[in-house]
Amino acid sequence: MKKLMIFLTIIAMGIATAQAATRVKGHYNKKTGTYVASHYRSSADKSKYNNYSTKGNVNPYTGKKGYKSPNKKK
């Protein structure tokens, strides 16, 4: 039973991770005219705490640590 629970937890984490990322296609920036390569970003939602750039998080694609404070206003 314990092995089953561990297995199900790992599967659930994998599904949550797969849903947490959105691929952004490469495009030209309209304002500057520069090309932005395709990349992944966290899926859009209203949380400030689960973004790759927020302190305490790590971008799984680049390995970079988050640096933005979730409480800082724009």
PDB file of N, CA, C, O and CB in Angstrom:
ATOM      1  N   MET A   1       0.827  -1.193   0.000  1.00  0.00           N
ATOM      2  CA  MET A   1       0.000   0.000   0.000  1.00  0.00           C
ATOM      3  C   MET A   1       0.868   1.253   0.000  1.00  0.00           C
ATOM      4  O   MET A   1       0.557   2.233  -0.676  1.00  0.00           O
ATOM      5  CB  MET A   1      -0.939   0.000   1.207  1.00  0.00           C
ATOM      6  N   LYS A   2       1.958   1.215   0.762  1.00  0.00           N
ATOM      7  CA  LYS A   2       2.846   2.376   0.850  1.00  0.00           C
ATOM      8  C   LYS A   2       3.481   2.661  -0.511  1.00  0.00           C
ATOM      9  O   LYS A   2       3.589   3.818  -0.919  1.00  0.00           O
ATOM     10  CB  LYS A   2       3.941   2.145   1.918  1.00  0.00           C
ATOM     11  N   LYS A   3       3.903   1.601  -1.216  1.00  0.00           N
ATOM     12  CA  LYS A   3       4.505   1.774  -2.540  1.00  0.00           C
ATOM     13  C   LYS A   3       3.495   2.350  -3.516  1.00  0.00           C
ATOM     14  O   LYS A   3       3.853   3.169  -4.362  1.00  0.00           O
ATOM     15  CB  LYS A   3       5.047   0.439  -3.068  1.00  0.00           C
ATOM     16  N   LEU A   4       2.244   1.937  -3.413  1.00  0.00           N
ATOM     17  CA  LEU A   4       1.193   2.454  -4.279  1.00  0.00           C
ATOM     18  C   LEU A   4       0.987   3.950  -4.033  1.00  0.00           C
ATOM     19  O   LEU A   4       0.839   4.717  -4.984  1.00  0.00           O
ATOM     20  CB  LEU A   4      -0.122   1.685  -4.048  1.00  0.00           C
ATOM     21  N   MET A   5       0.979   4.363  -2.782  1.00  0.00           N
ATOM     22  CA  MET A   5       0.802   5.778  -2.448  1.00  0.00           C
ATOM     23  C   MET A   5       1.962   6.612  -2.986  1.00  0.00           C
ATOM     24  O   MET A   5       1.750   7.706  -3.508  1.00  0.00           O
ATOM     25  CB  MET A   5       0.680   5.960  -0.927  1.00  0.00           C
ATOM     26  N   ILE A   6       3.172   6.108  -2.862  1.00  0.00           N
ATOM     27  CA  ILE A   6       4.342   6.820  -3.386  1.00  0.00           C
ATOM     28  C   ILE A   6       4.237   6.937  -4.903  1.00  0.00           C
ATOM     29  O   ILE A   6       4.498   8.001  -5.466  1.00  0.00           O
ATOM     30  CB  ILE A   6       5.657   6.096  -2.987  1.00  0.00           C
ATOM     31  N   PHE A   7       3.861   5.859  -5.556  1.00  0.00           N
ATOM     32  CA  PHE A   7       3.712   5.861  -7.005  1.00  0.00           C
ATOM     33  C   PHE A   7       2.656   6.870  -7.444  1.00  0.00           C
ATOM     34  O   PHE A   7       2.890   7.640  -8.376  1.00  0.00           O
ATOM     35  CB  PHE A   7       3.347   4.462  -7.504  1.00  0.00           C
ATOM     36  N   LEU A   8       1.508   6.877  -6.793  1.00  0.00           N
ATOM     37  CA  LEU A   8       0.434   7.806  -7.143  1.00  0.00           C
ATOM     38  C   LEU A   8       0.846   9.256  -6.893  1.00  0.00           C
ATOM     39  O   LEU A   8       0.468  10.148  -7.653  1.00  0.00           O
ATOM     40  CB  LEU A   8      -0.831   7.477  -6.346  1.00  0.00           C
ATOM     41  N   THR A   9       1.608   9.490  -5.846  1.00  0.00           N
ATOM     42  CA  THR A   9       2.101  10.841  -5.556  1.00  0.00           C
ATOM     43  C   THR A   9       3.037  11.309  -6.656  1.00  0.00           C
ATOM     44  O   THR A   9       2.946  12.453  -7.102  1.00  0.00           O
ATOM     45  CB  THR A   9       2.820  10.881  -4.195  1.00  0.00           C
ATOM     46  N   ILE A  10       3.924  10.447  -7.093  1.00  0.00           N
ATOM     47  CA  ILE A  10       4.864  10.805  -8.167  1.00  0.00           C
ATOM     48  C   ILE A  10       4.103  11.086  -9.459  1.00  0.00           C
ATOM     49  O   ILE A  10       4.428  12.041 -10.165  1.00  0.00           O
ATOM     50  CB  ILE A  10       5.901   9.672  -8.392  1.00  0.00           C
ATOM     51  N   ILE A  11       3.113  10.286  -9.775  1.00  0.00           N
ATOM     52  CA  ILE A  11       2.293  10.497 -10.981  1.00  0.00           C
ATOM     53  C   ILE A  11       1.564  11.839 -10.881  1.00  0.00           C
ATOM     54  O   ILE A  11       1.541  12.602 -11.847  1.00  0.00           O
ATOM     55  CB  ILE A  11       1.267   9.332 -11.168  1.00  0.00           C
ATOM     56  N   ALA A  12       0.975  12.126  -9.735  1.00  0.00           N
ATOM     57  CA  ALA A  12       0.245  13.387  -9.551  1.00  0.00           C
ATOM     58  C   ALA A  12       1.177  14.588  -9.688  1.00  0.00           C
ATOM     59  O   ALA A  12       0.798  15.611 -10.258  1.00  0.00           O
ATOM     60  CB  ALA A  12      -0.444  13.412  -8.176  1.00  0.00           C
ATOM     61  N   MET A  13       2.384  14.465  -9.170  1.00  0.00           N
ATOM     62  CA  MET A  13       3.352  15.560  -9.289  1.00  0.00           C
ATOM     63  C   MET A  13       3.735  15.769 -10.750  1.00  0.00           C
ATOM     64  O   MET A  13       3.895  16.904 -11.197  1.00  0.00           O
ATOM     65  CB  MET A  13       4.612  15.273  -8.440  1.00  0.00           C
ATOM     66  N   GLY A  14       3.879  14.695 -11.478  1.00  0.00           N
ATOM     67  CA  GLY A  14       4.210  14.789 -12.897  1.00  0.00           C
ATOM     68  C   GLY A  14       3.112  15.460 -13.689  1.00  0.00           C
ATOM     69  O   GLY A  14       3.382  16.264 -14.582  1.00  0.00           O
ATOM     70  N   ILE A  15       1.880  15.132 -13.366  1.00  0.00           N
ATOM     71  CA  ILE A  15       0.747  15.752 -14.051  1.00  0.00           C
ATOM     72  C   ILE A  15       0.673  17.227 -13.712  1.00  0.00           C
ATOM     73  O   ILE A  15       0.430  18.048 -14.596  1.00  0.00           O
ATOM     74  CB  ILE A  15      -0.568  15.052 -13.676  1.00  0.00           C
ATOM     75  N   ALA A  16       0.879  17.585 -12.443  1.00  0.00           N
ATOM     76  CA  ALA A  16       0.842  18.989 -12.028  1.00  0.00           C
ATOM     77  C   ALA A  16       1.952  19.774 -12.710  1.00  0.00           C
ATOM     78  O   ALA A  16       1.739  20.913 -13.126  1.00  0.00           O
ATOM     79  CB  ALA A  16       0.969  19.109 -10.497  1.00  0.00           C
ATOM     80  N   THR A  17       3.123  19.183 -12.828  1.00  0.00           N
ATOM     81  CA  THR A  17       4.236  19.853 -13.490  1.00  0.00           C
ATOM     82  C   THR A  17       3.940  20.045 -14.969  1.00  0.00           C
ATOM     83  O   THR A  17       4.243  21.099 -15.529  1.00  0.00           O
ATOM     84  CB  THR A  17       5.532  19.057 -13.307  1.00  0.00           C
ATOM     85  N   ALA A  18       3.360  19.057 -15.597  1.00  0.00           N
ATOM     86  CA  ALA A  18       3.058  19.160 -17.019  1.00  0.00           C
ATOM     87  C   ALA A  18       2.034  20.257 -17.286  1.00  0.00           C
ATOM     88  O   ALA A  18       2.088  20.902 -18.333  1.00  0.00           O
ATOM     89  CB  ALA A  18       2.546  17.824 -17.550  1.00  0.00           C
ATOM     90  N   GLN A  19       1.119  20.479 -16.377  1.00  0.00           N
ATOM     91  CA  GLN A  19       0.101  21.493 -16.563  1.00  0.00           C
ATOM     92  C   GLN A  19       0.587  22.876 -16.158  1.00  0.00           C
ATOM     93  O   GLN A  19      -0.088  23.864 -16.449  1.00  0.00           O
ATOM     94  CB  GLN A  19      -1.129  21.134 -15.780  1.00  0.00           C
ATOM     95  N   ALA A  20       1.725  22.979 -15.503  1.00  0.00           N
ATOM     96  CA  ALA A  20       2.203  24.257 -14.984  1.00  0.00           C
ATOM     97  C   ALA A  20       3.003  25.044 -16.015  1.00  0.00           C
ATOM     98  O   ALA A  20       3.398  26.176 -15.736  1.00  0.00           O
ATOM     99  CB  ALA A  20       3.049  24.029 -13.755  1.00  0.00           C
ATOM    100  N   ALA A  21       3.252  24.491 -17.184  1.00  0.00           N
ATOM    101  CA  ALA A  21       4.081  25.175 -18.177  1.00  0.00           C
ATOM    102  C   ALA A  21       3.321  25.386 -19.484  1.00  0.00           C
ATOM    103  O   ALA A  21       2.508  24.565 -19.907  1.00  0.00           O
ATOM    104  CB  ALA A  21       5.360  24.377 -18.439  1.00  0.00           C
ATOM    105  N   THR A  22       3.623  26.515 -20.095  1.00  0.00           N
ATOM    106  CA  THR A  22       3.048  26.860 -21.383  1.00  0.00           C
ATOM    107  C   THR A  22       4.177  27.224 -22.327  1.00  0.00           C
ATOM    108  O   THR A  22       5.066  27.997 -21.969  1.00  0.00           O
ATOM    109  CB  THR A  22       2.027  28.024 -21.254  1.00  0.00           C
ATOM    110  N   ARG A  23       4.147  26.670 -23.536  1.00  0.00           N
ATOM    111  CA  ARG A  23       5.184  26.995 -24.521  1.00  0.00           C
ATOM    112  C   ARG A  23       4.803  28.275 -25.246  1.00  0.00           C
ATOM    113  O   ARG A  23       3.669  28.440 -25.697  1.00  0.00           O
ATOM    114  CB  ARG A  23       5.382  25.831 -25.534  1.00  0.00           C
ATOM    115  N   VAL A  24       5.768  29.175 -25.349  1.00  0.00           N
ATOM    116  CA  VAL A  24       5.579  30.415 -26.089  1.00  0.00           C
ATOM    117  C   VAL A  24       6.364  30.282 -27.385  1.00  0.00           C
ATOM    118  O   VAL A  24       7.575  30.063 -27.356  1.00  0.00           O
ATOM    119  CB  VAL A  24       6.042  31.673 -25.256  1.00  0.00           C
ATOM    120  N   LYS A  25       5.689  30.412 -28.521  1.00  0.00           N
ATOM    121  CA  LYS A  25       6.351  30.287 -29.816  1.00  0.00           C
ATOM    122  C   LYS A  25       7.270  31.478 -30.060  1.00  0.00           C
ATOM    123  O   LYS A  25       7.034  32.572 -29.547  1.00  0.00           O
ATOM    124  CB  LYS A  25       5.313  30.171 -30.947  1.00  0.00           C
ATOM    125  N   GLY A  26       8.312  31.257 -30.842  1.00  0.00           N
ATOM    126  CA  GLY A  26       9.203  32.346 -31.214  1.00  0.00           C
ATOM    127  C   GLY A  26       8.446  33.407 -31.998  1.00  0.00           C
ATOM    128  O   GLY A  26       7.560  33.090 -32.792  1.00  0.00           O
ATOM    129  N   HIS A  27       8.797  34.664 -31.772  1.00  0.00           N
ATOM    130  CA  HIS A  27       8.083  35.762 -32.425  1.00  0.00           C
ATOM    131  C   HIS A  27       8.947  37.019 -32.440  1.00  0.00           C
ATOM    132  O   HIS A  27       9.970  37.088 -31.758  1.00  0.00           O
ATOM    133  CB  HIS A  27       6.742  36.042 -31.712  1.00  0.00           C
ATOM    134  N   TYR A  28       8.535  37.994 -33.210  1.00  0.00           N
ATOM    135  CA  TYR A  28       9.212  39.284 -33.233  1.00  0.00           C
ATOM    136  C   TYR A  28       8.492  40.236 -32.282  1.00  0.00           C
ATOM    137  O   TYR A  28       7.266  40.336 -32.303  1.00  0.00           O
ATOM    138  CB  TYR A  28       9.259  39.867 -34.678  1.00  0.00           C
ATOM    139  N   ASN A  29       9.255  40.927 -31.458  1.00  0.00           N
ATOM    140  CA  ASN A  29       8.707  41.911 -30.547  1.00  0.00           C
ATOM    141  C   ASN A  29       8.237  43.110 -31.359  1.00  0.00           C
ATOM    142  O   ASN A  29       9.036  43.728 -32.063  1.00  0.00           O
ATOM    143  CB  ASN A  29       9.751  42.330 -29.477  1.00  0.00           C
ATOM    144  N   LYS A  30       6.970  43.445 -31.273  1.00  0.00           N
ATOM    145  CA  LYS A  30       6.412  44.537 -32.075  1.00  0.00           C
ATOM    146  C   LYS A  30       7.041  45.881 -31.745  1.00  0.00           C
ATOM    147  O   LYS A  30       7.217  46.722 -32.626  1.00  0.00           O
ATOM    148  CB  LYS A  30       4.917  44.618 -31.872  1.00  0.00           C
ATOM    149  N   LYS A  31       7.380  46.082 -30.483  1.00  0.00           N
ATOM    150  CA  LYS A  31       7.908  47.376 -30.046  1.00  0.00           C
ATOM    151  C   LYS A  31       9.356  47.593 -30.493  1.00  0.00           C
ATOM    152  O   LYS A  31       9.706  48.671 -30.973  1.00  0.00           O
ATOM    153  CB  LYS A  31       7.816  47.488 -28.533  1.00  0.00           C
ATOM    154  N   THR A  32      10.197  46.562 -30.332  1.00  0.00           N
ATOM    155  CA  THR A  32      11.627  46.717 -30.626  1.00  0.00           C
ATOM    156  C   THR A  32      12.050  46.082 -31.943  1.00  0.00           C
ATOM    157  O   THR A  32      13.109  46.407 -32.479  1.00  0.00           O
ATOM    158  CB  THR A  32      12.439  46.124 -29.514  1.00  0.00           C
ATOM    159  N   GLY A  33      11.225  45.176 -32.466  1.00  0.00           N
ATOM    160  CA  GLY A  33      11.566  44.501 -33.704  1.00  0.00           C
ATOM    161  C   GLY A  33      12.565  43.369 -33.547  1.00  0.00           C
ATOM    162  O   GLY A  33      12.997  42.785 -34.541  1.00  0.00           O
ATOM    163  N   THR A  34      12.942  43.047 -32.299  1.00  0.00           N
ATOM    164  CA  THR A  34      13.894  41.961 -32.076  1.00  0.00           C
ATOM    165  C   THR A  34      13.160  40.628 -32.003  1.00  0.00           C
ATOM    166  O   THR A  34      11.984  40.568 -31.645  1.00  0.00           O
ATOM    167  CB  THR A  34      14.703  42.201 -30.785  1.00  0.00           C
ATOM    168  N   TYR A  35      13.879  39.555 -32.351  1.00  0.00           N
ATOM    169  CA  TYR A  35      13.297  38.222 -32.326  1.00  0.00           C
ATOM    170  C   TYR A  35      13.404  37.653 -30.912  1.00  0.00           C
ATOM    171  O   TYR A  35      14.464  37.722 -30.290  1.00  0.00           O
ATOM    172  CB  TYR A  35      13.998  37.291 -33.352  1.00  0.00           C
ATOM    173  N   VAL A  36      12.305  37.092 -30.407  1.00  0.00           N
ATOM    174  CA  VAL A  36      12.268  36.428 -29.115  1.00  0.00           C
ATOM    175  C   VAL A  36      12.153  34.934 -29.392  1.00  0.00           C
ATOM    176  O   VAL A  36      11.171  34.485 -29.984  1.00  0.00           O
ATOM    177  CB  VAL A  36      11.078  36.951 -28.217  1.00  0.00           C
ATOM    178  N   ALA A  37      13.149  34.166 -28.967  1.00  0.00           N
ATOM    179  CA  ALA A  37      13.160  32.726 -29.207  1.00  0.00           C
ATOM    180  C   ALA A  37      12.034  32.042 -28.438  1.00  0.00           C
ATOM    181  O   ALA A  37      11.572  32.556 -27.419  1.00  0.00           O
ATOM    182  CB  ALA A  37      14.516  32.125 -28.809  1.00  0.00           C
ATOM    183  N   SER A  38      11.592  30.883 -28.926  1.00  0.00           N
ATOM    184  CA  SER A  38      10.543  30.146 -28.215  1.00  0.00           C
ATOM    185  C   SER A  38      11.072  29.740 -26.844  1.00  0.00           C
ATOM    186  O   SER A  38      12.262  29.478 -26.674  1.00  0.00           O
ATOM    187  CB  SER A  38      10.081  28.889 -29.027  1.00  0.00           C
ATOM    188  N   HIS A  39      10.168  29.693 -25.876  1.00  0.00           N
ATOM    189  CA  HIS A  39      10.549  29.369 -24.502  1.00  0.00           C
ATOM    190  C   HIS A  39       9.315  28.890 -23.749  1.00  0.00           C
ATOM    191  O   HIS A  39       8.204  28.928 -24.279  1.00  0.00           O
ATOM    192  CB  HIS A  39      11.192  30.600 -23.790  1.00  0.00           C
ATOM    193  N   TYR A  40       9.510  28.444 -22.522  1.00  0.00           N
ATOM    194  CA  TYR A  40       8.412  28.016 -21.661  1.00  0.00           C
ATOM    195  C   TYR A  40       8.232  29.022 -20.546  1.00  0.00           C
ATOM    196  O   TYR A  40       9.199  29.611 -20.064  1.00  0.00           O
ATOM    197  CB  TYR A  40       8.669  26.607 -21.086  1.00  0.00           C
ATOM    198  N   ARG A  41       6.990  29.217 -20.139  1.00  0.00           N
ATOM    199  CA  ARG A  41       6.679  30.068 -18.996  1.00  0.00           C
ATOM    200  C   ARG A  41       5.652  29.344 -18.153  1.00  0.00           C
ATOM    201  O   ARG A  41       5.000  28.409 -18.616  1.00  0.00           O
ATOM    202  CB  ARG A  41       6.158  31.474 -19.443  1.00  0.00           C
ATOM    203  N   SER A  42       5.513  29.779 -16.918  1.00  0.00           N
ATOM    204  CA  SER A  42       4.491  29.159 -16.077  1.00  0.00           C
ATOM    205  C   SER A  42       3.117  29.532 -16.619  1.00  0.00           C
ATOM    206  O   SER A  42       2.933  30.612 -17.181  1.00  0.00           O
ATOM    207  CB  SER A  42       4.640  29.601 -14.587  1.00  0.00           C
ATOM    208  N   SER A  43       2.166  28.638 -16.446  1.00  0.00           N
ATOM    209  CA  SER A  43       0.810  28.871 -16.946  1.00  0.00           C
ATOM    210  C   SER A  43       0.186  30.072 -16.251  1.00  0.00           C
ATOM    211  O   SER A  43       0.452  30.330 -15.077  1.00  0.00           O
ATOM    212  CB  SER A  43      -0.067  27.623 -16.741  1.00  0.00           C
ATOM    213  N   ALA A  44      -0.632  30.792 -16.974  1.00  0.00           N
ATOM    214  CA  ALA A  44      -1.276  31.976 -16.429  1.00  0.00           C
ATOM    215  C   ALA A  44      -2.301  31.595 -15.366  1.00  0.00           C
ATOM    216  O   ALA A  44      -3.128  30.705 -15.567  1.00  0.00           O
ATOM    217  CB  ALA A  44      -1.942  32.782 -17.545  1.00  0.00           C
ATOM    218  N   ASP A  45      -2.229  32.277 -14.248  1.00  0.00           N
ATOM    219  CA  ASP A  45      -3.231  32.184 -13.197  1.00  0.00           C
ATOM    220  C   ASP A  45      -3.092  33.438 -12.339  1.00  0.00           C
ATOM    221  O   ASP A  45      -2.308  34.327 -12.670  1.00  0.00           O
ATOM    222  CB  ASP A  45      -3.061  30.867 -12.339  1.00  0.00           C
ATOM    223  N   LYS A  46      -3.827  33.521 -11.264  1.00  0.00           N
ATOM    224  CA  LYS A  46      -3.804  34.733 -10.446  1.00  0.00           C
ATOM    225  C   LYS A  46      -2.809  34.652  -9.292  1.00  0.00           C
ATOM    226  O   LYS A  46      -2.736  35.580  -8.486  1.00  0.00           O
ATOM    227  CB  LYS A  46      -5.182  35.006  -9.901  1.00  0.00           C
ATOM    228  N   SER A  47      -2.051  33.581  -9.194  1.00  0.00           N
ATOM    229  CA  SER A  47      -1.093  33.430  -8.105  1.00  0.00           C
ATOM    230  C   SER A  47       0.244  34.080  -8.453  1.00  0.00           C
ATOM    231  O   SER A  47       0.737  33.951  -9.574  1.00  0.00           O
ATOM    232  CB  SER A  47      -0.889  31.951  -7.779  1.00  0.00           C
ATOM    233  N   LYS A  48       0.818  34.774  -7.485  1.00  0.00           N
ATOM    234  CA  LYS A  48       2.139  35.376  -7.661  1.00  0.00           C
ATOM    235  C   LYS A  48       3.231  34.441  -7.135  1.00  0.00           C
ATOM    236  O   LYS A  48       4.418  34.708  -7.323  1.00  0.00           O
ATOM    237  CB  LYS A  48       2.210  36.739  -6.943  1.00  0.00           C
ATOM    238  N   TYR A  49       2.837  33.359  -6.484  1.00  0.00           N
ATOM    239  CA  TYR A  49       3.791  32.514  -5.788  1.00  0.00           C
ATOM    240  C   TYR A  49       4.287  31.325  -6.601  1.00  0.00           C
ATOM    241  O   TYR A  49       5.276  30.705  -6.210  1.00  0.00           O
ATOM    242  CB  TYR A  49       3.181  32.022  -4.536  1.00  0.00           C
ATOM    243  N   ASN A  50       3.654  30.983  -7.702  1.00  0.00           N
ATOM    244  CA  ASN A  50       4.056  29.792  -8.437  1.00  0.00           C
ATOM    245  C   ASN A  50       4.733  30.104  -9.771  1.00  0.00           C
ATOM    246  O   ASN A  50       4.853  29.218 -10.618  1.00  0.00           O
ATOM    247  CB  ASN A  50       2.859  28.925  -8.677  1.00  0.00           C
ATOM    248  N   ASN A  51       5.172  31.326  -9.971  1.00  0.00           N
ATOM    249  CA  ASN A  51       5.856  31.686 -11.212  1.00  0.00           C
ATOM    250  C   ASN A  51       7.338  31.331 -11.114  1.00  0.00           C
ATOM    251  O   ASN A  51       7.921  31.374 -10.031  1.00  0.00           O
ATOM    252  CB  ASN A  51       5.678  33.192 -11.517  1.00  0.00           C
ATOM    253  N   TYR A  52       7.938  30.986 -12.236  1.00  0.00           N
ATOM    254  CA  TYR A  52       9.346  30.584 -12.237  1.00  0.00           C
ATOM    255  C   TYR A  52      10.256  31.684 -11.722  1.00  0.00           C
ATOM    256  O   TYR A  52      11.288  31.388 -11.121  1.00  0.00           O
ATOM    257  CB  TYR A  52       9.775  30.183 -13.631  1.00  0.00           C
ATOM    258  N   SER A  53       9.906  32.945 -11.939  1.00  0.00           N
ATOM    259  CA  SER A  53      10.782  34.045 -11.553  1.00  0.00           C
ATOM    260  C   SER A  53      10.572  34.503 -10.109  1.00  0.00           C
ATOM    261  O   SER A  53      11.275  35.402  -9.649  1.00  0.00           O
ATOM    262  CB  SER A  53      10.570  35.206 -12.482  1.00  0.00           C
ATOM    263  N   THR A  54       9.626  33.909  -9.386  1.00  0.00           N
ATOM    264  CA  THR A  54       9.373  34.288  -8.003  1.00  0.00           C
ATOM    265  C   THR A  54      10.385  33.628  -7.079  1.00  0.00           C
ATOM    266  O   THR A  54      10.736  32.461  -7.256  1.00  0.00           O
ATOM    267  CB  THR A  54       7.945  33.909  -7.591  1.00  0.00           C
ATOM    268  N   LYS A  55      10.855  34.398  -6.077  1.00  0.00           N
ATOM    269  CA  LYS A  55      11.818  33.864  -5.100  1.00  0.00           C
ATOM    270  C   LYS A  55      11.302  32.565  -4.507  1.00  0.00           C
ATOM    271  O   LYS A  55      10.115  32.431  -4.211  1.00  0.00           O
ATOM    272  CB  LYS A  55      12.088  34.890  -3.976  1.00  0.00           C
ATOM    273  N   GLY A  56      12.202  31.615  -4.338  1.00  0.00           N
ATOM    274  CA  GLY A  56      11.846  30.314  -3.779  1.00  0.00           C
ATOM    275  C   GLY A  56      11.528  29.272  -4.831  1.00  0.00           C
ATOM    276  O   GLY A  56      11.432  28.086  -4.513  1.00  0.00           O
ATOM    277  N   ASN A  57      11.363  29.686  -6.075  1.00  0.00           N
ATOM    278  CA  ASN A  57      11.073  28.756  -7.170  1.00  0.00           C
ATOM    279  C   ASN A  57      12.286  28.633  -8.090  1.00  0.00           C
ATOM    280  O   ASN A  57      13.160  29.500  -8.103  1.00  0.00           O
ATOM    281  CB  ASN A  57       9.832  29.224  -7.974  1.00  0.00           C
ATOM    282  N   VAL A  58      12.326  27.556  -8.848  1.00  0.00           N
ATOM    283  CA  VAL A  58      13.403  27.323  -9.804  1.00  0.00           C
ATOM    284  C   VAL A  58      12.777  26.978 -11.149  1.00  0.00           C
ATOM    285  O   VAL A  58      11.852  26.168 -11.220  1.00  0.00           O
ATOM    286  CB  VAL A  58      14.364  26.184  -9.317  1.00  0.00           C
ATOM    287  N   ASN A  59      13.278  27.589 -12.207  1.00  0.00           N
ATOM    288  CA  ASN A  59      12.802  27.282 -13.552  1.00  0.00           C
ATOM    289  C   ASN A  59      13.331  25.900 -13.921  1.00  0.00           C
ATOM    290  O   ASN A  59      14.546  25.718 -14.000  1.00  0.00           O
ATOM    291  CB  ASN A  59      13.264  28.371 -14.594  1.00  0.00           C
ATOM    292  N   PRO A  60      12.450  24.913 -14.151  1.00  0.00           N
ATOM    293  CA  PRO A  60      12.912  23.553 -14.438  1.00  0.00           C
ATOM    294  C   PRO A  60      13.603  23.412 -15.790  1.00  0.00           C
ATOM    295  O   PRO A  60      14.290  22.417 -16.022  1.00  0.00           O
ATOM    296  CB  PRO A  60      11.752  22.609 -14.379  1.00  0.00           C
ATOM    297  N   TYR A  61      13.442  24.367 -16.672  1.00  0.00           N
ATOM    298  CA  TYR A  61      14.045  24.290 -17.995  1.00  0.00           C
ATOM    299  C   TYR A  61      15.433  24.916 -18.041  1.00  0.00           C
ATOM    300  O   TYR A  61      16.289  24.477 -18.809  1.00  0.00           O
ATOM    301  CB  TYR A  61      13.154  24.962 -19.004  1.00  0.00           C
ATOM    302  N   THR A  62      15.658  25.941 -17.219  1.00  0.00           N
ATOM    303  CA  THR A  62      16.954  26.627 -17.243  1.00  0.00           C
ATOM    304  C   THR A  62      17.771  26.399 -15.975  1.00  0.00           C
ATOM    305  O   THR A  62      18.988  26.580 -15.980  1.00  0.00           O
ATOM    306  CB  THR A  62      16.744  28.108 -17.445  1.00  0.00           C
ATOM    307  N   GLY A  63      17.105  26.004 -14.889  1.00  0.00           N
ATOM    308  CA  GLY A  63      17.786  25.816 -13.617  1.00  0.00           C
ATOM    309  C   GLY A  63      18.016  27.123 -12.856  1.00  0.00           C
ATOM    310  O   GLY A  63      18.630  27.117 -11.789  1.00  0.00           O
ATOM    311  N   LYS A  64      17.527  28.245 -13.396  1.00  0.00           N
ATOM    312  CA  LYS A  64      17.716  29.540 -12.739  1.00  0.00           C
ATOM    313  C   LYS A  64      16.758  29.689 -11.565  1.00  0.00           C
ATOM    314  O   LYS A  64      15.594  29.295 -11.641  1.00  0.00           O
ATOM    315  CB  LYS A  64      17.511  30.691 -13.740  1.00  0.00           C
ATOM    316  N   LYS A  65      17.272  30.271 -10.465  1.00  0.00           N
ATOM    317  CA  LYS A  65      16.456  30.520  -9.285  1.00  0.00           C
ATOM    318  C   LYS A  65      15.627  31.779  -9.486  1.00  0.00           C
ATOM    319  O   LYS A  65      16.047  32.714 -10.169  1.00  0.00           O
ATOM    320  CB  LYS A  65      17.335  30.645  -8.026  1.00  0.00           C
ATOM    321  N   GLY A  66      14.436  31.789  -8.878  1.00  0.00           N
ATOM    322  CA  GLY A  66      13.575  32.962  -8.943  1.00  0.00           C
ATOM    323  C   GLY A  66      14.195  34.130  -8.183  1.00  0.00           C
ATOM    324  O   GLY A  66      14.928  33.922  -7.216  1.00  0.00           O
ATOM    325  N   TYR A  67      13.910  35.342  -8.609  1.00  0.00           N
ATOM    326  CA  TYR A  67      14.519  36.523  -8.013  1.00  0.00           C
ATOM    327  C   TYR A  67      13.506  37.609  -7.649  1.00  0.00           C
ATOM    328  O   TYR A  67      13.862  38.571  -6.969  1.00  0.00           O
ATOM    329  CB  TYR A  67      15.539  37.089  -8.954  1.00  0.00           C
ATOM    330  N   LYS A  68      12.271  37.475  -8.080  1.00  0.00           N
ATOM    331  CA  LYS A  68      11.269  38.514  -7.820  1.00  0.00           C
ATOM    332  C   LYS A  68      10.521  38.239  -6.529  1.00  0.00           C
ATOM    333  O   LYS A  68      10.209  37.090  -6.214  1.00  0.00           O
ATOM    334  CB  LYS A  68      10.281  38.611  -8.984  1.00  0.00           C
ATOM    335  N   SER A  69      10.233  39.301  -5.779  1.00  0.00           N
ATOM    336  CA  SER A  69       9.436  39.182  -4.568  1.00  0.00           C
ATOM    337  C   SER A  69       7.967  39.113  -4.961  1.00  0.00           C
ATOM    338  O   SER A  69       7.503  39.934  -5.752  1.00  0.00           O
ATOM    339  CB  SER A  69       9.703  40.371  -3.597  1.00  0.00           C
ATOM    340  N   PRO A  70       7.220  38.139  -4.416  1.00  0.00           N
ATOM    341  CA  PRO A  70       5.805  38.023  -4.784  1.00  0.00           C
ATOM    342  C   PRO A  70       4.944  39.141  -4.206  1.00  0.00           C
ATOM    343  O   PRO A  70       3.819  39.349  -4.660  1.00  0.00           O
ATOM    344  CB  PRO A  70       5.266  36.692  -4.325  1.00  0.00           C
ATOM    345  N   ASN A  71       5.451  39.855  -3.224  1.00  0.00           N
ATOM    346  CA  ASN A  71       4.668  40.894  -2.556  1.00  0.00           C
ATOM    347  C   ASN A  71       4.919  42.288  -3.109  1.00  0.00           C
ATOM    348  O   ASN A  71       4.213  43.227  -2.743  1.00  0.00           O
ATOM    349  CB  ASN A  71       4.963  40.885  -1.090  1.00  0.00           C
ATOM    350  N   LYS A  72       5.896  42.442  -3.969  1.00  0.00           N
ATOM    351  CA  LYS A  72       6.243  43.748  -4.516  1.00  0.00           C
ATOM    352  C   LYS A  72       5.205  44.166  -5.559  1.00  0.00           C
ATOM    353  O   LYS A  72       4.844  43.386  -6.440  1.00  0.00           O
ATOM    354  CB  LYS A  72       7.661  43.722  -5.137  1.00  0.00           C
ATOM    355  N   LYS A  73       4.739  45.394  -5.446  1.00  0.00           N
ATOM    356  CA  LYS A  73       3.776  45.916  -6.433  1.00  0.00           C
ATOM    357  C   LYS A  73       4.512  46.425  -7.634  1.00  0.00           C
ATOM    358  O   LYS A  73       5.660  46.856  -7.531  1.00  0.00           O
ATOM    359  CB  LYS A  73       2.904  47.036  -5.835  1.00  0.00           C
ATOM    360  N   LYS A  74       3.851  46.381  -8.798  1.00  0.00           N
ATOM    361  CA  LYS A  74       4.475  46.813 -10.052  1.00  0.00           C
ATOM    362  C   LYS A  74       4.650  48.304 -10.083  1.00  0.00           C
ATOM    363  O   LYS A  74       5.160  48.846 -11.063  1.00  0.00           O
ATOM    364  CB  LYS A  74       3.653  46.370 -11.247  1.00  0.00           C
TER     365      LYS A  74
END
